[in-house]
Amino acid sequence: MLGIVNQSISIMGQRLGEQELARAAIVIRPKVLDIGAAAFSQRGTAILEGEKAAMAAMPQIRAKIQQLQKARAAAAAPAPVAAPKCEEASRLGKLMGRKDKC
C-alpha cells in the first residue's frame, strides 16, 4: 500500500515539473545526474555545476530580459492619436457660408 502512495506522489511530482518546464522562458539544467538527492557530501560539486550552467545561460537570460523590457516599454507608451476627421459642412452650412473643418 505504501508503495502505491509513493508511486502516486512521484507521478504527481513529475507532472508538476512538466507543467513548470512548459511555462518556463529559460530552463537551466546543471550536470548533476550522477549526484543523488541525499548526497550532501557532494553539495559543493552540485553548486559549482549549477553556477556553470547559469553562466552558460546568461546570453539567453539577458536576451529575455531585453525582450521583456521592450514589451513593457511598448505597453507603457501612449497610444497614437488619430488625426481629426475632416468634416464637411452640411448643405445648409455651406449656404450659410460655413467652410469644411479640415
PyMOL commands that place a pseudoatom at each C-alpha (Angstrom):
pseudoatom trace, name=CA, resn=MET, resi=1, chain=A, elem=C, hetatm=0, pos=[0.000, 0.000, 0.000]
pseudoatom trace, name=CA, resn=LEU, resi=2, chain=A, elem=C, hetatm=0, pos=[2.795, 2.395, 0.892]
pseudoatom trace, name=CA, resn=GLY, resi=3, chain=A, elem=C, hetatm=0, pos=[4.471, 1.667, -2.443]
pseudoatom trace, name=CA, resn=ILE, resi=4, chain=A, elem=C, hetatm=0, pos=[1.353, 2.756, -4.330]
pseudoatom trace, name=CA, resn=VAL, resi=5, chain=A, elem=C, hetatm=0, pos=[1.177, 6.012, -2.361]
pseudoatom trace, name=CA, resn=ASN, resi=6, chain=A, elem=C, hetatm=0, pos=[4.858, 6.726, -3.041]
pseudoatom trace, name=CA, resn=GLN, resi=7, chain=A, elem=C, hetatm=0, pos=[4.367, 5.999, -6.733]
pseudoatom trace, name=CA, resn=SER, resi=8, chain=A, elem=C, hetatm=0, pos=[1.341, 8.333, -6.860]
pseudoatom trace, name=CA, resn=ILE, resi=9, chain=A, elem=C, hetatm=0, pos=[3.319, 11.128, -5.214]
pseudoatom trace, name=CA, resn=SER, resi=10, chain=A, elem=C, hetatm=0, pos=[6.188, 10.564, -7.643]
pseudoatom trace, name=CA, resn=ILE, resi=11, chain=A, elem=C, hetatm=0, pos=[3.856, 10.766, -10.655]
pseudoatom trace, name=CA, resn=MET, resi=12, chain=A, elem=C, hetatm=0, pos=[2.251, 13.962, -9.318]
pseudoatom trace, name=CA, resn=GLY, resi=13, chain=A, elem=C, hetatm=0, pos=[5.696, 15.491, -8.822]
pseudoatom trace, name=CA, resn=GLN, resi=14, chain=A, elem=C, hetatm=0, pos=[6.694, 14.621, -12.380]
pseudoatom trace, name=CA, resn=ARG, resi=15, chain=A, elem=C, hetatm=0, pos=[3.531, 16.153, -13.792]
pseudoatom trace, name=CA, resn=LEU, resi=16, chain=A, elem=C, hetatm=0, pos=[4.023, 19.355, -11.810]
pseudoatom trace, name=CA, resn=GLY, resi=17, chain=A, elem=C, hetatm=0, pos=[7.611, 19.521, -13.020]
pseudoatom trace, name=CA, resn=GLU, resi=18, chain=A, elem=C, hetatm=0, pos=[6.493, 19.095, -16.628]
pseudoatom trace, name=CA, resn=GLN, resi=19, chain=A, elem=C, hetatm=0, pos=[3.959, 21.909, -16.242]
pseudoatom trace, name=CA, resn=GLU, resi=20, chain=A, elem=C, hetatm=0, pos=[6.572, 24.231, -14.766]
pseudoatom trace, name=CA, resn=LEU, resi=21, chain=A, elem=C, hetatm=0, pos=[9.021, 23.428, -17.566]
pseudoatom trace, name=CA, resn=ALA, resi=22, chain=A, elem=C, hetatm=0, pos=[6.348, 24.173, -20.169]
pseudoatom trace, name=CA, resn=ARG, resi=23, chain=A, elem=C, hetatm=0, pos=[5.803, 27.665, -18.683]
pseudoatom trace, name=CA, resn=ALA, resi=24, chain=A, elem=C, hetatm=0, pos=[9.498, 28.488, -18.261]
pseudoatom trace, name=CA, resn=ALA, resi=25, chain=A, elem=C, hetatm=0, pos=[11.091, 31.038, -20.562]
pseudoatom trace, name=CA, resn=ILE, resi=26, chain=A, elem=C, hetatm=0, pos=[14.553, 29.617, -19.857]
pseudoatom trace, name=CA, resn=VAL, resi=27, chain=A, elem=C, hetatm=0, pos=[15.484, 26.293, -18.282]
pseudoatom trace, name=CA, resn=ILE, resi=28, chain=A, elem=C, hetatm=0, pos=[18.892, 25.861, -16.657]
pseudoatom trace, name=CA, resn=ARG, resi=29, chain=A, elem=C, hetatm=0, pos=[19.999, 22.225, -16.464]
pseudoatom trace, name=CA, resn=PRO, resi=30, chain=A, elem=C, hetatm=0, pos=[23.169, 21.673, -14.439]
pseudoatom trace, name=CA, resn=LYS, resi=31, chain=A, elem=C, hetatm=0, pos=[25.013, 18.388, -14.994]
pseudoatom trace, name=CA, resn=VAL, resi=32, chain=A, elem=C, hetatm=0, pos=[24.146, 16.715, -11.689]
pseudoatom trace, name=CA, resn=LEU, resi=33, chain=A, elem=C, hetatm=0, pos=[22.572, 13.442, -12.820]
pseudoatom trace, name=CA, resn=ASP, resi=34, chain=A, elem=C, hetatm=0, pos=[25.329, 11.469, -11.090]
pseudoatom trace, name=CA, resn=ILE, resi=35, chain=A, elem=C, hetatm=0, pos=[24.669, 13.218, -7.753]
pseudoatom trace, name=CA, resn=GLY, resi=36, chain=A, elem=C, hetatm=0, pos=[21.903, 11.709, -5.641]
pseudoatom trace, name=CA, resn=ALA, resi=37, chain=A, elem=C, hetatm=0, pos=[19.289, 13.782, -3.827]
pseudoatom trace, name=CA, resn=ALA, resi=38, chain=A, elem=C, hetatm=0, pos=[20.748, 12.746, -0.449]
pseudoatom trace, name=CA, resn=ALA, resi=39, chain=A, elem=C, hetatm=0, pos=[24.442, 13.077, -1.435]
pseudoatom trace, name=CA, resn=PHE, resi=40, chain=A, elem=C, hetatm=0, pos=[25.079, 16.024, 0.855]
pseudoatom trace, name=CA, resn=SER, resi=41, chain=A, elem=C, hetatm=0, pos=[28.830, 15.440, 0.713]
pseudoatom trace, name=CA, resn=GLN, resi=42, chain=A, elem=C, hetatm=0, pos=[28.726, 16.461, -2.965]
pseudoatom trace, name=CA, resn=ARG, resi=43, chain=A, elem=C, hetatm=0, pos=[26.862, 19.710, -2.426]
pseudoatom trace, name=CA, resn=GLY, resi=44, chain=A, elem=C, hetatm=0, pos=[29.904, 21.768, -3.421]
pseudoatom trace, name=CA, resn=THR, resi=45, chain=A, elem=C, hetatm=0, pos=[30.083, 19.965, -6.755]
pseudoatom trace, name=CA, resn=ALA, resi=46, chain=A, elem=C, hetatm=0, pos=[26.343, 20.444, -7.269]
pseudoatom trace, name=CA, resn=ILE, resi=47, chain=A, elem=C, hetatm=0, pos=[26.606, 24.169, -6.535]
pseudoatom trace, name=CA, resn=LEU, resi=48, chain=A, elem=C, hetatm=0, pos=[29.550, 24.540, -8.904]
pseudoatom trace, name=CA, resn=GLU, resi=49, chain=A, elem=C, hetatm=0, pos=[27.676, 22.729, -11.693]
pseudoatom trace, name=CA, resn=GLY, resi=50, chain=A, elem=C, hetatm=0, pos=[24.677, 24.993, -11.097]
pseudoatom trace, name=CA, resn=GLU, resi=51, chain=A, elem=C, hetatm=0, pos=[26.858, 28.088, -11.336]
pseudoatom trace, name=CA, resn=LYS, resi=52, chain=A, elem=C, hetatm=0, pos=[28.436, 26.821, -14.575]
pseudoatom trace, name=CA, resn=ALA, resi=53, chain=A, elem=C, hetatm=0, pos=[25.027, 26.131, -16.104]
pseudoatom trace, name=CA, resn=ALA, resi=54, chain=A, elem=C, hetatm=0, pos=[23.733, 29.554, -15.034]
pseudoatom trace, name=CA, resn=MET, resi=55, chain=A, elem=C, hetatm=0, pos=[26.754, 31.306, -16.550]
pseudoatom trace, name=CA, resn=ALA, resi=56, chain=A, elem=C, hetatm=0, pos=[26.273, 29.379, -19.804]
pseudoatom trace, name=CA, resn=ALA, resi=57, chain=A, elem=C, hetatm=0, pos=[22.626, 30.528, -19.891]
pseudoatom trace, name=CA, resn=MET, resi=58, chain=A, elem=C, hetatm=0, pos=[23.447, 34.224, -19.311]
pseudoatom trace, name=CA, resn=PRO, resi=59, chain=A, elem=C, hetatm=0, pos=[23.157, 35.218, -23.005]
pseudoatom trace, name=CA, resn=GLN, resi=60, chain=A, elem=C, hetatm=0, pos=[19.650, 33.708, -23.104]
pseudoatom trace, name=CA, resn=ILE, resi=61, chain=A, elem=C, hetatm=0, pos=[18.744, 35.363, -19.805]
pseudoatom trace, name=CA, resn=ARG, resi=62, chain=A, elem=C, hetatm=0, pos=[19.960, 38.783, -20.966]
pseudoatom trace, name=CA, resn=ALA, resi=63, chain=A, elem=C, hetatm=0, pos=[18.106, 38.440, -24.276]
pseudoatom trace, name=CA, resn=LYS, resi=64, chain=A, elem=C, hetatm=0, pos=[14.878, 37.512, -22.464]
pseudoatom trace, name=CA, resn=ILE, resi=65, chain=A, elem=C, hetatm=0, pos=[15.233, 40.460, -20.075]
pseudoatom trace, name=CA, resn=GLN, resi=66, chain=A, elem=C, hetatm=0, pos=[15.757, 42.809, -23.030]
pseudoatom trace, name=CA, resn=GLN, resi=67, chain=A, elem=C, hetatm=0, pos=[12.709, 41.348, -24.786]
pseudoatom trace, name=CA, resn=LEU, resi=68, chain=A, elem=C, hetatm=0, pos=[10.555, 41.838, -21.669]
pseudoatom trace, name=CA, resn=GLN, resi=69, chain=A, elem=C, hetatm=0, pos=[11.806, 45.407, -21.196]
pseudoatom trace, name=CA, resn=LYS, resi=70, chain=A, elem=C, hetatm=0, pos=[10.904, 46.272, -24.801]
pseudoatom trace, name=CA, resn=ALA, resi=71, chain=A, elem=C, hetatm=0, pos=[7.450, 44.740, -24.390]
pseudoatom trace, name=CA, resn=ARG, resi=72, chain=A, elem=C, hetatm=0, pos=[6.848, 46.699, -21.174]
pseudoatom trace, name=CA, resn=ALA, resi=73, chain=A, elem=C, hetatm=0, pos=[8.035, 49.941, -22.771]
pseudoatom trace, name=CA, resn=ALA, resi=74, chain=A, elem=C, hetatm=0, pos=[5.720, 49.377, -25.735]
pseudoatom trace, name=CA, resn=ALA, resi=75, chain=A, elem=C, hetatm=0, pos=[2.798, 48.662, -23.404]
pseudoatom trace, name=CA, resn=ALA, resi=76, chain=A, elem=C, hetatm=0, pos=[3.516, 51.796, -21.354]
pseudoatom trace, name=CA, resn=ALA, resi=77, chain=A, elem=C, hetatm=0, pos=[3.843, 54.071, -24.399]
pseudoatom trace, name=CA, resn=PRO, resi=78, chain=A, elem=C, hetatm=0, pos=[0.828, 56.276, -25.058]
pseudoatom trace, name=CA, resn=ALA, resi=79, chain=A, elem=C, hetatm=0, pos=[-1.421, 55.152, -27.871]
pseudoatom trace, name=CA, resn=PRO, resi=80, chain=A, elem=C, hetatm=0, pos=[-1.024, 57.113, -31.097]
pseudoatom trace, name=CA, resn=VAL, resi=81, chain=A, elem=C, hetatm=0, pos=[-3.584, 59.860, -31.513]
pseudoatom trace, name=CA, resn=ALA, resi=82, chain=A, elem=C, hetatm=0, pos=[-5.662, 59.595, -34.659]
pseudoatom trace, name=CA, resn=ALA, resi=83, chain=A, elem=C, hetatm=0, pos=[-5.786, 62.632, -36.898]
pseudoatom trace, name=CA, resn=PRO, resi=84, chain=A, elem=C, hetatm=0, pos=[-9.057, 64.507, -36.572]
pseudoatom trace, name=CA, resn=LYS, resi=85, chain=A, elem=C, hetatm=0, pos=[-11.636, 63.639, -39.188]
pseudoatom trace, name=CA, resn=CYS, resi=86, chain=A, elem=C, hetatm=0, pos=[-12.331, 66.165, -41.868]
pseudoatom trace, name=CA, resn=GLU, resi=87, chain=A, elem=C, hetatm=0, pos=[-15.939, 67.288, -41.507]
pseudoatom trace, name=CA, resn=GLU, resi=88, chain=A, elem=C, hetatm=0, pos=[-17.747, 68.628, -44.482]
pseudoatom trace, name=CA, resn=ALA, resi=89, chain=A, elem=C, hetatm=0, pos=[-20.113, 71.455, -43.818]
pseudoatom trace, name=CA, resn=SER, resi=90, chain=A, elem=C, hetatm=0, pos=[-23.710, 70.465, -44.381]
pseudoatom trace, name=CA, resn=ARG, resi=91, chain=A, elem=C, hetatm=0, pos=[-25.571, 71.802, -47.392]
pseudoatom trace, name=CA, resn=LEU, resi=92, chain=A, elem=C, hetatm=0, pos=[-27.314, 74.304, -45.147]
pseudoatom trace, name=CA, resn=GLY, resi=93, chain=A, elem=C, hetatm=0, pos=[-23.980, 75.206, -43.545]
pseudoatom trace, name=CA, resn=LYS, resi=94, chain=A, elem=C, hetatm=0, pos=[-22.478, 75.859, -46.972]
pseudoatom trace, name=CA, resn=LEU, resi=95, chain=A, elem=C, hetatm=0, pos=[-25.433, 78.053, -47.887]
pseudoatom trace, name=CA, resn=MET, resi=96, chain=A, elem=C, hetatm=0, pos=[-24.808, 79.981, -44.686]
pseudoatom trace, name=CA, resn=GLY, resi=97, chain=A, elem=C, hetatm=0, pos=[-21.128, 80.431, -45.583]
pseudoatom trace, name=CA, resn=ARG, resi=98, chain=A, elem=C, hetatm=0, pos=[-19.609, 77.801, -43.316]
pseudoatom trace, name=CA, resn=LYS, resi=99, chain=A, elem=C, hetatm=0, pos=[-16.479, 76.089, -44.521]
pseudoatom trace, name=CA, resn=ASP, resi=100, chain=A, elem=C, hetatm=0, pos=[-15.354, 72.483, -44.174]
pseudoatom trace, name=CA, resn=LYS, resi=101, chain=A, elem=C, hetatm=0, pos=[-13.471, 71.736, -40.937]
pseudoatom trace, name=CA, resn=CYS, resi=102, chain=A, elem=C, hetatm=0, pos=[-10.169, 70.225, -42.012]
for i in range(1, 102): cmd.bond("trace and resi %d" % i, "trace and resi %d" % (i + 1))
show_as sticks, trace
zoom trace
